[in-house]
Amino acid sequence: MGQKKYFFFDIDGTLAVGTPGQQYIPESTKLALQKLSENGHFLAIATGRSYAMAKENMVNLGFHNMVSDGGNGITINDELIDIEPLDYDKCIALINECKEKNYIWALSPDNKTRRLAPDHRFYDFTHDVYMDTVVKEDLNPLDYDKIYKVYVACFAPAEQQLESLKDLPWCRFHKEYLFVEPGDKSKGIKKMVDYFHGDYKDVVVFGDEKNDLSMFSDEWTSIAMGNAINELKAKATYVTSDADKDGIYNACKHFGWIS
């Protein structure tokens, strides 16, 4: 088998392929994961989703370990070890600026599958079904001691007018709103490898999108799917075939991790 490796996989476009709501795991990927596990390697998901939103994926995909919350959440052997929240004062500053400039906002103050909004404007503007939006009148972020995500509803490039946003990690997956959330998956990967007293050189990551850039490090092996963005391929140790064309299986065969 050789040296034990620590494998971390993004979900959408890497492990799972197909359109939202109709995604599936290619049979070759299932076989590769089975062989990697049988060969004694460590397997984990690495996702930007919150633990609450990703736990079902972890279970359905047959994983027991996960880096979640964009690198700030750690789950080992099905047990949530820790989730580090966002910088509280910076989040409060952003929300106050949103109020002053009449930007629509919402937040996630806990590890649950819903966000809180002060009125109906967030849903009316976004019609978002990614997670439930619960209206809490007179919502005051200061009533909560932690903030895990903030959401700002606006079309690009309107967010450029929010000065306090520049002090926080954020990304846009939908045209109607952006996520303020942790964005360094490598942080969680290192925490998990440290937990097992492993060596970073034995880490292998698979990804395809912009939010995977943070975990493509020179410290370990980074594999971009054939369907990955060019920016990620440029940082990759190796570029495999598309996720739906045996990409994970082919890469594992190429490096001799499975036979």
N, C-alpha and C positions, 0 to 999 in steps of 0.2 A: 504493500500500500504506500510506503514512503511516509514522509512527514505528515502529521495530522494538520489539516487545513481548517480554517474558519470561514465558511461561506455565508455571504449576505446577499439576498436577492430583493430587488425592487419588485413590486407587484404588477401594476398595469404596464403592459407593453414589454414586460420581461418574463415574469412567471405566467401571467394571464394575458390572453390575446382575445380579440373580438371586440365588438361594440359594447358600451356600457349596458348592463342588464343581461347581456348574452355572452359574457366572457367564459372562457374555458381554459383548462390547463392542457397543453398538448401532451399526448401519450408519451412522446419521447422525453419530455421534461419530467413527467412522473417517473419514468424509468431511470433517468439520470439521478434524480433525487434519492430514489430507492437505493441505487448502487453506491452513491456517495455515503449514505447513512450506513449501509452494510460494511463499507470500507473504513468506518470509524471516524469520518469527518463530522465536524460541527456545522449544523445548518440553522440559519435564522433569516427572518424577513427584515428588511430595512425600508421603512415607509415614513412618509411625512404625515400620514394620518394620525389622529389621536388614538390612544389605546382603546378608548370606548368604541371608536369607529372601526378600528382594525382588528379587534379581538376575534370577531366572527370569521374574518378572512384567514387569520392565523389558524384557527381550528379547522376550517373547511379545507385549507391547503395542506393540513397534516403537519404543521409546524408546532414546536413547543417553545421556541425562542424568538424574540422580536425586538428590534430597535424601532420604536414608534415616535410620534410627536417630533418628527424632523430631527431626531438625534437626542432628544431630551427625555425619552421614555425607554426603560429597560425591562423586558420580561424574560425570565429564565426559568426553564422547566415549568411553564404555564403559570408562574407566579410573577405578578407585577412587583418589581423591586423598587422602582422609583420613577417619578415624573418631575422634572425640573420645570417650573413655570417660567414665563417670560419676565423680563425686567419690569417690575411693578410700576415704578415711578415713570418710566418711559411710556408705558401703556396708558397711564393716567394722563400724561401730557398729550398723547395723541388723541384720546377721547375728548379731552377739553378743547383741543384745537378743532376737532370735528364739530363739536357743539357751536363754537364761535363762528365757524365758516359754513355752518349748515350742511355738513356732510352726514350722510346716513351711516350709522354704525351699529354694531352688535358685538357681543363678547361671549367667551366661554370661560366662566370662572371656576369650573370644576371638570372632572373627568366623566362627562355624560354625553349622550348622543343627541344633544340639542344645544342651541345657542340662545342667549337672551337678548332681546331688543327692547328699547323704551317705547316703541310704538309700531304700527303696522307698515311703516314706510319701507323697512328693509325687504319684507316679503313682496310688497306691492311693486317695488322696483326690480327685484331679482327674479321673483317667481321660482326661487331655488328649492329643490327637493333633495339636495345632497344631505341635509340634516334638518330636523324640525327647528323652526324659529318660534320661540315662545315669547309673547309680548308680556313684559312686566312693567306696568305703568310706574312712573317715577323711579325707574331703574337708576341706581347710583352705584357706579363701580367701586366706590370707596366702602361700600357695605361688604365687600369681599376682600379677603386677604391675599388671594392669588388670582392671576389671570394667565390662562393658557393660550388663548387665541383672541385676536380682535379682527373684526371684519368691517371693511369700509366699502360701501356701495357707491360706485361711480364708474364712468367709462374712462378709459385711458385717453389722453394723458392727464386727466384732472387731478390724479393723485400727486402730481409734481408740485402742486400748490400747498401740500401738507408738509411743512418743514420738519415736524417731529417724526414723520414717517421715516426720514433719512437715518434716524438713530435705531431703527428696529429692522429685523429681518422680515421680508414679505415676498409674496409671489402672487401671480394672477393665473388662475386656472380657468376662470370664467370671465367673459367680457363685462358682465354686470358688476362684479365686485372682486376685491382682492382679500387675500388672507395675510394677516400678520401672524406669523408662526415661526418656530425655530427652523433653521434651514441648514444645519450642519450634521448630516448623518454620520460623518466620520467621528464626531464626538461620542455618539452612542456606541459605535463599533468599538472604539478604543476602550470605553468603559467595560464593555462586555468581555473583550479579550483580556483586559486586566483582571477581571473577576476570576477568570480561569488560569491566570498567570501564563497566558500564551504570549507568542511573539508576533508583532505586527507584520513581519515579513511573511507569515503564514496565512494572512488574510487574503480572501478572494472576493471581489464584489462584482455583481452584475447589474447593469442599468441601461436606461434608454433615453431618459429625458433630462431637462434642465435641472430639476431638483435632485438629480443624481450626481451632478458635478462635484458637490462637496465631498462625496465619498470616493471619488476617483483620485487617489493619492499615490505619489511616488514611493510611499512606504510599503506598498503591497501590490498585488496583481489586480488590475482593473479591466474588466471585460465589457465592451460595449456590444449591444445587440446590433444586428445588421440594420434594423429599423430605427436605430438611435439617431439623435440629432448629430450633425457634423461636429459641433463644439465638443460633444462628449467623446466622439470617435477620436478626435485629435488628442485627447488626454489619455486614451485607453492604452493599456499594455497590449491588448489584442482585440480585434474586431471579429466577431463570429457572424453566423448567418442570422436571418430574421428570427424573431421569437416563435413564429408559426412555421418556421422551416428548420426545426430541430436545433435552434441556436444554442441553447444551454447544453444539450446533449453533445453537440459537435465540439464545443469548447472544452468540455470535460474530457472528451476523447483525445482532443489535440494535446492537452497537457498531461495525459496519462493518469488522470485522477480516477477514471473508470476504464474498464476494458470491454 
